[in-house]
Structures are given as structure tokens and as C-alpha cells.
Amino acid sequence: MGIEIDPSNSHKRKTLEKVIHMATERTLILIKPDAVQRRLAGTLLSRFENKGLKIIGLKMLQVTKELSAEHYAEHVEKPFYPLLEEFITAGPVVAIVAEGPEAISVVRSMMGSTNGRESAPGTIRGDYGVSRQMNLVHGSDGPEAATREIKIYFKPEELIEYSTSLGGWVCADDEK
């Protein structure tokens, strides 16, 4: 039940392929030290998978001060950065690369507002968070940030391409 394109019309085929490719995104998700310490990593990972996102990269690591400065480069000179650095380096994080249709906006919606007290029920921060700083998860805020952040945490060979048996059951062909 997909879209049928006349094979002789290469322009329409290329346009459709471009639209389909653009809709599939990759994003970086960090399950932050507070969530790891609260033993929520598996629960949160399941939420992303249950939403239909495909996990193509996954690792646990300790964020160093250098890694923190690289990831949060735009915040290093801001007054709140020392507390951010202290928090993100306080314990291990789980780094995830998720892939799927509009993955960036899907993950951001699932996360909820930065402040857990202001996040809607049903979001990760709304269900598990009560703090602005200890807010459980990070998700890339746009395509450029996602590309940059994924390169910080993952080597290309650490991202695994594979097909899932659910591929045709999560989104219609024209949404992939």
C-alpha cells in the first residue's frame, strides 16, 4: 500500500525520495546522570523504542570536563555553566542515537519542558522530573545540533544500520 511512481518519471521519483529521506532524521539523546542514578535508563530507552524510533547507537559513558565543554560549547561562558558541568560530569550518562521520521521533534516532544515542574503529564520530565537542572534527558534541538552532537559521542562505525521487522508498521510508506 505504498505510493506508486511511474518508473519513467525520474523527476517525481527523485523528488519523492528526497522528501522521504528528509523526513527520516537522527538525533542524539542523553539519559543524564540523575536518570541513571534513579535507575530510569531502561524505562526511558523503552519509551523511545515504543514510540517507533530505531536505536542505531547506544553506550554508557562518563562525561569528562572536556567532553562537557565540547558538547555545551555555547554555554561555557555563561554564569550557569559551572553548575551544568558539575551535574553532567557527576555520574555516567547513556548516549543514544535514535533514527526515525522527524526524530528530533518527536524526541523533544517526548522530553517535555526543561523544567520538570512545568512539563505536561505524559512527557518524560512531566512524569519523572521536578527540577529544571536535573531534568533527566537531553535531546538535540535541531538538525545541525544533532549532527554535531552525534559526532561528539559516536564514531561513524559505532552507528549500526539495520532493518526492523516493524518498519512497515510504524509509519505509512509516504511518512518514512
Residue pairs with C-beta under 8 A, 6 or more apart in sequence:
1 172
1 173
2 173
2 174
3 16
3 173
3 174
5 12
5 13
5 16
6 12
7 13
20 174
20 176
23 101
23 102
23 175
23 176
24 99
24 100
24 101
24 103
24 176
25 99
25 100
25 101
25 102
25 103
25 104
25 143
25 146
26 56
26 97
26 98
26 99
26 103
26 146
26 147
26 150
27 97
27 98
27 99
27 103
27 104
27 107
27 139
27 140
27 146
27 150
28 95
28 96
28 97
28 138
28 139
28 140
28 146
28 149
28 150
28 153
29 48
29 95
29 96
29 97
29 98
29 107
29 137
29 138
29 139
29 140
30 93
30 94
30 95
30 96
30 137
30 138
30 139
30 153
31 40
31 41
31 44
31 45
31 93
31 94
31 96
31 136
31 137
32 87
32 88
32 93
32 134
32 135
32 136
32 137
32 138
33 87
33 88
33 90
33 91
33 92
33 93
34 87
34 131
34 134
34 135
34 136
35 41
35 44
35 128
35 136
35 137
36 60
36 91
36 92
36 93
36 94
37 91
38 128
40 128
40 136
41 94
44 124
44 136
44 137
45 55
45 58
45 94
45 96
47 110
47 124
48 55
48 96
48 98
48 107
48 110
49 55
51 100
51 106
51 110
52 100
52 166
52 170
52 171
53 98
53 99
53 100
53 103
53 106
53 107
54 98
54 99
54 100
54 162
54 164
55 96
55 97
55 98
55 99
56 97
56 98
56 99
56 159
56 160
56 161
56 162
57 95
57 96
57 97
57 150
57 153
57 154
57 158
57 159
57 160
58 94
58 95
58 96
58 97
59 94
59 95
59 153
59 154
59 158
60 92
60 93
60 94
60 95
61 92
61 93
61 95
61 153
62 89
62 91
62 92
62 93
63 71
63 88
63 89
63 93
64 89
65 85
65 89
67 152
68 84
68 85
68 88
68 89
69 76
69 85
70 152
71 88
71 149
71 152
71 153
72 81
72 84
72 85
72 88
75 81
75 84
83 133
84 133
87 133
87 134
95 153
95 154
97 150
97 153
97 154
97 159
98 107
100 106
100 170
100 171
101 171
101 175
101 176
104 139
104 140
104 141
104 142
104 143
104 146
107 139
107 140
108 139
108 141
109 123
110 123
110 124
110 139
111 123
111 124
111 125
111 136
111 137
111 139
112 119
112 120
112 123
112 124
112 125
112 126
112 129
113 119
113 120
113 123
113 125
113 126
114 125
114 132
114 135
115 125
115 129
115 131
115 132
115 135
116 125
116 126
116 128
116 129
116 130
116 131
116 132
116 134
116 135
116 136
117 129
117 130
117 131
117 132
119 125
119 126
119 129
120 126
121 127
124 136
124 137
125 135
125 136
125 137
128 136
129 135
129 136
140 146
140 149
140 150
150 159
167 176
